[in-house]
Amino acid sequence: MPLVQQNIYCETPRLFERKQSQTYYESKYYELQKILRRTLRILLVDGRLIEGRLQCFDSALNLIFVNAYEIISDSHLVHPIGRLIVPASEVRQFQVSN
């Protein structure tokens, strides 16, 4: 049974075509679909640093990661997490890792 449900984008979404006037969320969909299946490093609002592969996102722009882990900067340790769902409101910034 496929994991994909309505409004959850695990593949490059074909629902949206470029339009003259995009809403804020539609423009974010376009940005996110470019980095699906890439490794991201995200800084959360509470200061934690997480790295993982962006697997999916939903209509509320929540991010779903696989093979995620927390990077603990003070001790240079890595804490494996696995699968992780991050609400969009908890992301302070992110960057695409090489």
N, C-alpha and C positions, 0 to 999 in steps of 0.2 A: 504494500500500500504506500503510495507516495506521501511524503511529508508536506508537500506543497499544498497550501490551502488558499482560498481567496484572500487577496490583500497581503500575502506573505510572498516576498520575492526572493527565491533561492536561485534563480537563473536571471539572466538579463531580462528585465521586464519589457514586454512589447505592448503594454497597455497604453503607454503614453507616447504620443508623437509630438515632435516639436511644434509649438504653437507660437503665434506672435506675442500673446500675453500669457506668461506663465505665472502661476501663483507661487508663493514662497515654497510650499511643500513640493510642488512639481519640480521646481529647480533643484531641490535637495535630492529628489529621486534620481534625477539625471546624474548628479554628482556621485551618489552612492552606487549607482549601477556601473559606473566606470571602475570602481575599486572592489567590486564583488570578487570573492575568492583570493583577494590579496591579503598580505599580512599587514596589520595596522598596529600602531602603538598609540594607546589612548591614555590621556590624563583625566582622571575622574575629579569631580567637584571636591571630594574629600581628600584629594592629594595622592591617591593610589595610582600606580602606573601599571597598566595591563597591556600585554601583547598577545595577539592571536589572529587567526585567519577569519575574515568577515565572511560568514556563510550566507546569511539572510538579513533582511530588514523588513519591517512591516509598515503599515500605512501611518502609524504614529512615529515612524523613524526610529523605533527601538532597534538596536543592533544585536545580532546573534552571532557569536563567535564559536569556533571550534579550536581545539588545541591551544586554549588560552592559558596564560600563566601571569602571575603577579610578579613584578620586578621590585624587590625590596632594596632601595638604593643605599640605605645606611650600611647594610651588611653585604651587599652585592649577591644576595641570595635570590633564587627563583623558586616561587611557590606554584606548582602546577594546579590548574583549576579544571581544565577540560572544556566542557561546553558551558557557555556563559551568555546570559541575556543582559544587556545593558540598556536601561531606559535612556532615551535621547536627552532627557533633562539632566542626567548625571554626567554627561560628557563635557568637560571643559575645553579640551582641544584634542586633535589627533593628527597623526602623520602616517603616511604610507611607508612601510619599511622596504628596504631593497631586497 
